[in-house]
Amino acid sequence: MSQANFKNYKWLNEESIKFKEDTIIMNASAQSDFFCNNGSIAEEGITPASLSNAPFFYTEVSGDFVMRVKTSHAFKDTYDSASIMVFKDLTVWAKACFELTDFNTHAVVSVVTNQTSDDANGCNIEGNEVWLQVARSGNSFAFHYSTDGKKFDMMRFFNLPVEDTIKVGLLAQAPTGQGGERIYQNYTLEYRTVKNIRMGE
């Protein structure tokens, strides 16, 4: 997978990136995230701050699509993740993350943002690798995950008020830590409509 395959990709919050065969190695900046907090602050624990500074490596896609990639990283600091994102603008977007949660688990986590962000922990994952997928059908989207790259289960179904063309790509975040490498392998982006968006196929 050479850099030439990504000639139409652009940056929001550019960071370092390397391409090796079927692998993309992208650096997460320190204290970087995408989150639109509604103002609530917890007395205990870590409440996400309002940030839009995480590096996002994307392309613009019109119409329906399916994007999937295998993700991994070192899980050093709380909320570290290798993520995928669909993005209209700074107030309308959604991401699926493979994250070190504040419960000290490795989990698939989703955030859907329309002016303010929600935050939903999904299944805990054994190990440091998982596949993430997003499928679009009209203004409906679904995030899926897989431990083997073959059978995908739904982690989130949602709608976003978006136009036909949106930004789609890879997001590397480190909201509380010093950042580091996020690994993406076997990346694919297919321009097709799934028969069943909840199933992702």
N, C-alpha and C positions, 0 to 999 in steps of 0.2 A: 504494500500500500504506500505509494509514493506521494510526495507533496503535490504532484501534478493532478492527482485525483481530486484535490481540494482547491483547485484554482478559482472556483466561484464562491469560496467561503470567505467570510469577513469576520472582524472582531468587534465585540463590544467589551471594553476593558482588556485590551491586548496583554497577553502574557507569553512566556516562552512555550514552544511546542516542538516536538520531535516526531518524525515518522520513521518507523522501522517495520518493514514487511507488512504484517497485518495489524500492527500496533501503533496507536497514537499515544504519546506521553505528553501530558499537558500539565503545566504548573498552576497550582492554586496559590493565589496571593495571600499573605497574612491578613487576618481579620476581614475576609471577603465573603460576601453572601448576597443573595437576592431574597429580601423579605420586606413586606410593608406592614409594620406593626400597627395595631389599632390603638395603641397608647397604653395598654395594660402592662403593668410591671409586677412581677412576682416578688414577694418578700424573700422567698428561698428559691434556689434553683437558678437556671440560666434562661432568661427570657430573651428571645431573639430581638436584636436591634433592627431598626429600619435601615437597610443597606441595599445598594444596587451596584456594587463594585466588583462582583465576582467575574472572572474572565469567562466569556461566552463566545464560542467559536461556531459560527452558524452559516447556513445558506437560506435563501428565500425559496419557499415552496408554494406553488399555487395548486389548490384542489386537494383531493384526498391523497393520503400517503401512509406508509408504515416505515418507521425507523427503529432499528434495534442495534444494540451493542453490548458486548461483555465488559463489565466494569470491575475495577479492583483498586485498592490503595492500602496504605499502611495503618489506617485507623489510629492516629496518634492523639488527636484532640477532639473534644466534644463537638459534634455537628460536622466534623470533616466528612466530605462526601465526594464521590464521583457521580455526576448527575447528567440528565438530559433535560432539555427545556424546549417548550413552544412559547413564542413571544410575539405579542402585538406591539406593546410599548411598555414603559416602565410601570404602568399601573394595571396592565392586563397580560398575564402570563401564567404558565404552570410548569412545575418541574417534578421529576421523579428522581429520587436520590438513593444511593446505596451509602448509608450513613452510620457513623458512630453516634448512637443516640445518647441522651442524657440519662438513660437507664443502663448505660454501659453495654448495650447490645449492638450487634451489626444488624441493621434492619433496612427494608425498603420503605421509604418515607415519601409522601407526596405533599405538595403545597400548591394550592390553586389560588390565584390572586385576581380579584376584580376590585380595584381600589385598595382593599385590605387583604391580607393573606390569612388563610387558615393553615393548619399544620396537622397532618394525620400520619401517625406511625402505622406501618403495615406489618407484615410478617417478619419475625426475626430469622436471620440467615446464618447457618453454620459456615464458618470459613470466611475468606476474604474476597470471594468472587461471586458475582451474580450478573445475569443478563437483564437489561432493561429495554422496554419497548414502548413506543407510543404509536397509536393509530388514530387517524382522523377520518371522520365521515361527516361532511358538511361542517356544522359548528359543534358537533359532538366529538369528544376525544376519549380515549381510554389509555391508561398506563397499565402495562403488564410486566411481570418478572418471571424469570426461569432460572433454575439451577443447572440445567443441562443444555440450554440453547435450543431445545426441541419442543417441550411442553411448556406453554406460557399460561400463567394464571393472572386474572385481573386483580389489580391493586386499587384502581380508582376509575370511575366513569364520571365525566363532567362535561359541561358546556361552557364555551367562552364566546363573548361578543366580538368576533373577529371578522376581518374581510377574507376574501378568497386567498390572498397571498399573506403568508406569515413567515416568521423566522423560526428555524428549527436547527438544533445542534447540541453541542456538548458544553456542559457547565462544570467548572471546578471550583469548589468552595472550601473555605476554612474559617468559619465565622468567629471561633474563639481562639484559634491557634496560629502557628507560624507558617502554615501552608506546606506545600510539598507536591510531589508528583501524583497525578491521577492517571490511571492506565485504562485505555479503551481499546478493545480488540474486536476484530471481525465486524466492523461497522458496515451497515447496509442502510440504504434509503431507497425505498421502492415507491413509485408513483402508481398506486393502485388503491382500490376500495375494498375493504374487507367485507365478507358476507355477514359476519356477526361481530360487531365492534366490541361487545363484552368478552367474546372469546378471543378476539384479536386475530382472526383468520377468516 
